[in-house]
Amino acid sequence: MGGRGAGSGIESHDLEVPDPVLLPFAVGSFDSIGPLSRADFPHRHTFYEVAYVSRGSGVHTVDLVEYPLRPPNLYVIAPGQVHHWAGAGGVGGWVLLFTEDFLLRYPEDVGLLRRLVASQGGRTALEGLLAEVAEEYRGAGPGRLGVLQALVHVLLVRAVRGVEARARERVGPGGRAAVLAGRFERLVGGALRPEWTVESAARELGVSAGHLHGAVKEWTGRTPAQLIRGRRILEAKRLLAATGLTVRQVGAVVGFEDPAYFCRFFRREVGRTPGEYRAEVGGGMHHEGAAESIDRAGGRP
């Protein structure tokens, strides 16, 4: 991890990895990742961190909320969140670090991560699976990236299952909100439907749009509309990186009839045009239609 200053005064860390073939991804023990994995000063990341604490004591603070360590604990820190460790003694376990681009093969994983962000410190036993991720990372077998993506997907699914099982055991509105939020995130994490709206999702789930909004916001900290936008962006990223579809075609797949509007939407959400993003990740398979450009919107195939 590399540190850099932030205008807010809170240090921000970028992910620096030795193996670019795997995209920005790293896994290791707290000790092998280094002292920043247990940093005792508030800081934020530009990437996801999954921290599994199998032993130790102390407090993990995420966005000003303190979570006493009672291993085994699972923490997920999303990009932009501020966290630090206090009084950490004998802390051991595993740390996974990756950017959202690592998740392109399983776009529903973004929703799973958000569920876990909302359930910090969940008690669950995942040490064996994390050890398998680490072993695969250290190896050099064929298809290593795909195996790692699949293992991380399984890890997140199992972690969310544990969260939802505990939510069902809870009494009161909080438990019901967690279950409904989980159903919504599974819905939007599945096959993308270009016609999706909050209202159509609420109808499919058998609740009012207002009730869905309240439950999802309570449990994830984000609105249903934000999650749907994020799902569209993730699918667009996947298509830009892994297919030869033109920018116009990608926009149509994710629900935008107007390619110029799609380019503005993508740039607002990602900070780059679709063409700039595709060039950055080295995506796009050559085909005869790939020369299309949308100059007035700043998009490039």
C-alpha positions as CSV (number, residue, x, y, z in Angstrom):
1,M,0.0,0.0,0.0
2,G,1.2,3.5,-0.9
3,G,0.3,6.5,1.2
4,R,-0.4,10.0,0.0
5,G,-1.8,13.1,1.6
6,A,-5.4,14.2,1.2
7,G,-6.9,17.6,1.1
8,S,-9.0,16.7,4.1
9,G,-5.9,16.0,6.2
10,I,-6.8,12.3,6.3
11,E,-4.1,10.1,4.7
12,S,-5.2,8.2,1.7
13,H,-3.6,4.9,0.5
14,D,-3.3,3.5,-3.0
15,L,-2.9,-0.2,-3.8
16,E,0.5,-1.1,-5.1
17,V,1.0,-4.7,-6.1
18,P,4.0,-6.5,-7.6
19,D,2.0,-8.6,-10.1
20,P,0.1,-6.5,-12.6
21,V,-1.2,-9.6,-14.4
22,L,-3.6,-10.1,-11.4
23,L,-4.9,-6.5,-11.6
24,P,-4.7,-4.6,-8.3
25,F,-5.0,-7.5,-5.9
26,A,-3.0,-8.8,-2.9
27,V,-3.6,-11.2,0.0
28,G,-1.5,-12.1,3.0
29,S,-1.3,-12.2,6.7
30,F,-1.4,-9.0,8.8
31,D,2.4,-9.4,9.2
32,S,3.2,-10.0,5.5
33,I,1.0,-7.1,4.3
34,G,2.9,-4.9,6.7
35,P,2.3,-2.4,9.5
36,L,-0.2,-0.4,7.5
37,S,-2.6,-3.4,7.9
38,R,-2.9,-2.5,11.6
39,A,-2.4,1.3,11.3
40,D,-3.4,3.1,14.5
41,F,-4.1,6.4,12.7
42,P,-7.2,7.3,10.7
43,H,-6.7,6.7,7.0
44,R,-8.7,5.8,3.9
45,H,-8.1,3.6,0.8
46,T,-8.8,3.9,-2.9
47,F,-9.5,0.1,-2.8
48,Y,-11.5,-2.5,-0.9
49,E,-10.0,-4.2,2.2
50,V,-11.3,-7.4,3.6
51,A,-9.8,-8.1,7.0
52,Y,-10.3,-11.4,8.8
53,V,-9.2,-11.3,12.4
54,S,-8.7,-14.9,13.7
55,R,-7.0,-13.8,17.0
56,G,-6.1,-10.8,19.0
57,S,-7.6,-8.0,21.0
58,G,-8.3,-4.3,20.6
59,V,-10.7,-2.1,18.7
60,H,-11.3,-1.5,15.0
61,T,-12.9,1.9,14.3
62,V,-14.7,2.4,10.9
63,D,-16.2,5.8,10.2
64,L,-16.1,6.7,13.9
65,V,-17.9,3.5,15.0
66,E,-15.9,1.3,17.3
67,Y,-16.0,-2.5,16.9
68,P,-14.2,-4.4,19.8
69,L,-12.4,-7.5,18.5
70,R,-14.0,-10.8,19.4
71,P,-12.4,-13.2,16.9
72,P,-13.2,-14.5,14.5
73,N,-14.3,-11.2,13.0
74,L,-14.7,-10.1,9.4
75,Y,-14.4,-6.5,8.4
76,V,-14.9,-5.0,4.9
77,I,-13.7,-1.4,4.4
78,A,-14.9,0.2,1.2
79,P,-13.0,2.8,-0.8
80,G,-13.2,6.2,0.9
81,Q,-14.1,4.9,4.4
82,V,-11.9,6.1,7.2
83,H,-10.7,3.4,9.7
84,H,-7.9,2.6,12.1
85,W,-7.0,0.0,14.8
86,A,-6.6,0.9,18.5
87,G,-4.9,-1.1,21.2
88,A,-4.4,-3.9,18.8
89,G,-2.5,-6.8,20.5
90,G,-1.6,-10.1,18.9
91,V,-3.8,-9.5,15.9
92,G,-3.5,-12.2,13.4
93,G,-5.5,-13.4,10.4
94,W,-5.8,-12.5,6.7
95,V,-6.0,-9.3,4.7
96,L,-7.4,-9.1,1.1
97,L,-6.8,-5.9,-0.9
98,F,-8.3,-5.3,-4.3
99,T,-10.0,-2.6,-6.5
100,E,-13.5,-2.9,-8.0
101,D,-12.0,-3.8,-11.3
102,F,-10.9,-7.2,-9.8
103,L,-14.7,-7.9,-9.5
104,L,-15.6,-7.6,-13.2
105,R,-16.1,-11.3,-13.7
106,Y,-18.6,-11.4,-10.8
107,P,-20.4,-8.0,-10.9
108,E,-22.8,-9.1,-8.1
109,D,-19.8,-9.1,-5.7
110,V,-20.1,-5.3,-5.3
111,G,-23.5,-5.8,-3.8
112,L,-22.1,-8.5,-1.5
113,L,-19.3,-6.2,-0.3
114,R,-21.8,-3.5,0.5
115,R,-23.8,-5.9,2.6
116,L,-20.6,-6.8,4.5
117,V,-19.6,-3.1,4.9
118,A,-23.0,-2.7,6.6
119,S,-22.3,-5.6,9.0
120,Q,-18.8,-4.8,10.3
121,G,-17.2,-7.2,12.7
122,G,-19.5,-10.1,11.7
123,R,-18.5,-13.4,13.5
124,T,-17.8,-16.1,10.9
125,A,-15.3,-18.9,10.3
126,L,-13.6,-18.4,6.9
127,E,-10.0,-19.1,7.7
128,G,-9.7,-22.3,5.6
129,L,-11.0,-20.5,2.5
130,L,-8.8,-17.5,3.0
131,A,-5.8,-19.8,3.3
132,E,-6.8,-21.3,-0.1
133,V,-6.9,-17.8,-1.6
134,A,-3.4,-17.1,-0.3
135,E,-2.1,-20.4,-1.6
136,E,-3.5,-19.7,-5.1
137,Y,-2.0,-16.2,-5.0
138,R,1.4,-17.5,-4.2
139,G,1.3,-20.0,-7.0
140,A,1.8,-19.6,-10.7
141,G,-0.7,-22.1,-12.1
142,P,-2.6,-21.5,-15.4
143,G,-5.8,-19.5,-15.0
144,R,-4.7,-18.1,-11.6
145,L,-6.6,-14.8,-12.0
146,G,-9.9,-16.6,-12.8
147,V,-9.4,-19.0,-9.8
148,L,-8.7,-16.1,-7.5
149,Q,-11.8,-14.2,-8.7
150,A,-13.9,-17.4,-8.2
151,L,-12.5,-18.0,-4.7
152,V,-13.1,-14.4,-3.6
153,H,-16.7,-14.7,-5.0
154,V,-17.3,-17.9,-2.9
155,L,-15.8,-16.2,0.1
156,L,-18.1,-13.2,-0.2
157,V,-21.2,-15.4,-0.8
158,R,-20.4,-17.5,2.3
159,A,-19.8,-14.4,4.4
160,V,-23.1,-12.8,3.4
161,R,-24.9,-16.1,4.1
162,G,-23.7,-15.8,7.6
163,V,-24.8,-12.2,7.9
164,E,-28.3,-13.0,6.6
165,A,-28.6,-16.0,8.9
166,R,-27.8,-13.8,11.9
167,A,-30.2,-11.1,10.6
168,R,-33.1,-13.7,10.5
169,E,-32.4,-14.5,14.1
170,R,-32.7,-10.9,15.2
171,V,-36.0,-9.6,16.4
172,G,-37.6,-6.4,15.1
173,P,-37.5,-4.1,12.1
174,G,-33.7,-4.2,11.9
175,G,-33.7,-7.9,11.0
176,R,-36.5,-7.5,8.5
177,A,-34.6,-4.5,6.9
178,A,-31.5,-6.6,6.6
179,V,-33.3,-9.5,4.9
180,L,-35.1,-7.2,2.4
181,A,-31.9,-5.3,1.6
182,G,-30.2,-8.7,1.0
183,R,-33.0,-9.7,-1.4
184,F,-32.7,-6.4,-3.3
185,E,-29.0,-6.7,-3.6
186,R,-29.3,-10.3,-4.9
187,L,-31.8,-9.0,-7.4
188,V,-29.7,-6.2,-8.8
189,G,-26.6,-8.3,-8.6
190,G,-28.0,-10.8,-11.0
191,A,-28.6,-10.4,-14.7
192,L,-28.8,-6.7,-15.6
193,R,-32.2,-5.5,-16.7
194,P,-31.9,-2.2,-18.7
195,E,-35.5,-1.2,-17.7
196,W,-34.7,-1.4,-13.9
197,T,-36.1,1.3,-11.6
198,V,-36.5,1.4,-7.9
199,E,-40.3,1.1,-8.5
200,S,-40.0,-2.0,-10.7
201,A,-37.6,-3.6,-8.2
202,A,-40.0,-2.9,-5.3
203,R,-42.9,-4.4,-7.2
204,E,-40.9,-7.6,-7.9
205,L,-40.0,-7.8,-4.2
206,G,-43.6,-7.2,-3.1
207,V,-43.0,-4.0,-1.2
208,S,-43.6,-0.3,-1.7
209,A,-40.8,1.8,-3.2
210,G,-40.7,3.9,0.0
211,H,-40.3,0.8,2.2
212,L,-37.6,-0.6,0.0
213,H,-35.8,2.8,0.1
214,G,-35.9,2.9,3.9
215,A,-34.7,-0.8,4.4
216,V,-31.9,-0.6,1.9
217,K,-30.6,2.8,3.1
218,E,-30.8,1.6,6.8
219,W,-28.8,-1.6,6.1
220,T,-26.3,-0.5,3.4
221,G,-26.0,3.2,3.9
222,R,-26.9,3.7,0.2
223,T,-30.2,4.2,-1.6
224,P,-31.6,1.7,-4.0
225,A,-31.1,4.2,-6.9
226,Q,-27.4,4.5,-6.0
227,L,-27.0,0.7,-6.0
228,I,-28.8,0.4,-9.4
229,R,-26.5,3.1,-10.9
230,G,-23.5,1.2,-9.5
231,R,-24.7,-2.0,-11.0
232,R,-25.0,-0.3,-14.4
233,I,-21.5,1.1,-14.1
234,L,-20.0,-2.2,-13.1
235,E,-21.6,-4.0,-16.1
236,A,-20.4,-1.2,-18.4
237,K,-16.9,-1.6,-17.1
238,R,-17.0,-5.3,-17.6
239,L,-18.2,-4.9,-21.2
240,L,-15.6,-2.2,-22.0
241,A,-12.8,-4.3,-20.5
242,A,-13.8,-7.8,-21.9
243,T,-15.7,-7.3,-25.2
244,G,-15.3,-5.5,-28.5
245,L,-18.7,-3.8,-28.2
246,T,-18.6,-0.1,-29.2
247,V,-19.4,2.5,-26.6
248,R,-22.8,3.0,-28.2
249,Q,-23.5,-0.8,-27.9
250,V,-22.3,-0.9,-24.3
251,G,-24.6,2.0,-23.4
252,A,-27.6,0.3,-25.0
253,V,-26.9,-3.0,-23.1
254,V,-26.9,-1.2,-19.7
255,G,-30.0,0.8,-20.5
256,F,-29.0,4.0,-22.3
257,E,-30.6,4.7,-25.7
258,D,-28.6,8.0,-26.1
259,P,-24.9,7.2,-26.3
260,A,-24.0,10.8,-25.4
261,Y,-26.0,10.6,-22.2
262,F,-24.4,7.3,-21.4
263,C,-20.9,8.9,-21.8
264,R,-21.9,11.8,-19.5
265,F,-23.3,9.3,-17.0
266,F,-20.2,7.1,-17.1
267,R,-17.9,10.1,-16.7
268,R,-19.8,11.5,-13.8
269,E,-19.7,8.2,-11.9
270,V,-16.2,7.0,-12.8
271,G,-14.3,10.2,-13.5
272,R,-13.3,9.1,-17.0
273,T,-15.0,8.6,-20.3
274,P,-15.8,5.0,-21.5
275,G,-13.1,5.3,-24.0
276,E,-10.5,6.5,-21.5
277,Y,-11.5,3.7,-19.1
278,R,-11.2,1.1,-21.9
279,A,-7.8,2.4,-22.9
280,E,-6.7,2.3,-19.2
281,V,-7.6,-1.3,-18.6
282,G,-6.4,-2.4,-22.1
283,G,-9.9,-3.7,-22.9
284,G,-11.8,-4.1,-26.2
285,M,-11.5,-6.9,-28.7
286,H,-10.9,-5.7,-32.2
287,H,-13.8,-6.0,-34.6
288,E,-15.0,-4.0,-37.6
289,G,-17.4,-1.8,-35.7
290,A,-14.9,-0.8,-33.0
291,A,-13.9,2.4,-34.9
292,E,-17.1,4.2,-33.8
293,S,-16.6,7.3,-31.8
294,I,-18.9,9.7,-30.0
295,D,-16.8,12.8,-30.0
296,R,-19.4,15.3,-28.7
297,A,-19.8,13.3,-25.5
298,G,-16.2,12.6,-25.0
299,G,-16.6,8.8,-25.5
300,R,-14.3,6.5,-27.5
301,P,-14.6,2.8,-28.3
